[in-house]
């Protein structure tokens, strides 16, 4: 499937879209876009010009490296550790989200991204 890049200015994060995800197709169609980053614990998220309904497989607990779309935002959500509602070391997002991509790089580098930073998302191939 296609690959995308999140460019946060001081660092980039590349990801591969999931083949069977309707949300991945919607994100790909909306590229490129730029947004302002918000943070919540060890999570970055930002509003996106995408509208996709919550999928049956949506979930709130993710593994760092899974990239999600929050239909209620609408926002891209990248959890890389604990959030204020995490339990027992899990990465728990605020609500069930559609998983649409997998990071190719270490998402823990996102700890350096501060609220208010700009992110640009582009297609790589």
GIUR-V109723 format. One record per backbone hydrogen bond with DSSP energy under -1.0 kcal/mol. CO is the residue of the C=O (numbers start at 0). NH is the residue of the N-H. E is the energy in kcal/mol with one decimal. If there is no record, write none. Layout:
co = {CO	CO}
nh = {NH	NH}
e = {E	E}
This chain:
co = {1	2	3	4	5	6	7	10	12	13	14	15	17	20	21	22	23	24	25	32	34	36	37	40	41	42	43	44	45	47	54	58	59	62	64	66	66	67	68	69	69	73	74	75	76	77	81	82	86	90	96	97	99	100	101	105	106	107	108	109	113	116	118	119	120	121}
nh = {16	123	14	121	12	119	9	7	5	103	3	101	20	24	25	26	27	28	29	120	118	115	44	42	79	39	77	37	75	49	57	96	92	65	102	99	100	76	97	72	74	47	69	45	67	43	41	85	89	61	58	68	17	66	15	108	109	110	111	112	116	36	34	6	32	4}
e = {-2.9	-3.2	-2.5	-2.0	-2.2	-2.0	-1.6	-2.7	-3.0	-3.3	-2.6	-2.4	-1.2	-1.6	-1.9	-2.7	-2.6	-2.0	-1.3	-3.0	-2.6	-3.1	-2.4	-1.2	-3.1	-2.0	-3.0	-2.9	-2.5	-1.5	-1.9	-2.1	-3.3	-2.7	-3.4	-2.6	-1.5	-2.9	-2.6	-1.5	-1.7	-1.7	-3.5	-1.8	-2.6	-2.2	-3.3	-1.9	-1.9	-2.6	-2.1	-2.5	-2.5	-2.8	-2.7	-1.4	-2.1	-1.6	-1.8	-1.8	-2.1	-3.2	-2.5	-3.0	-1.5	-2.5}
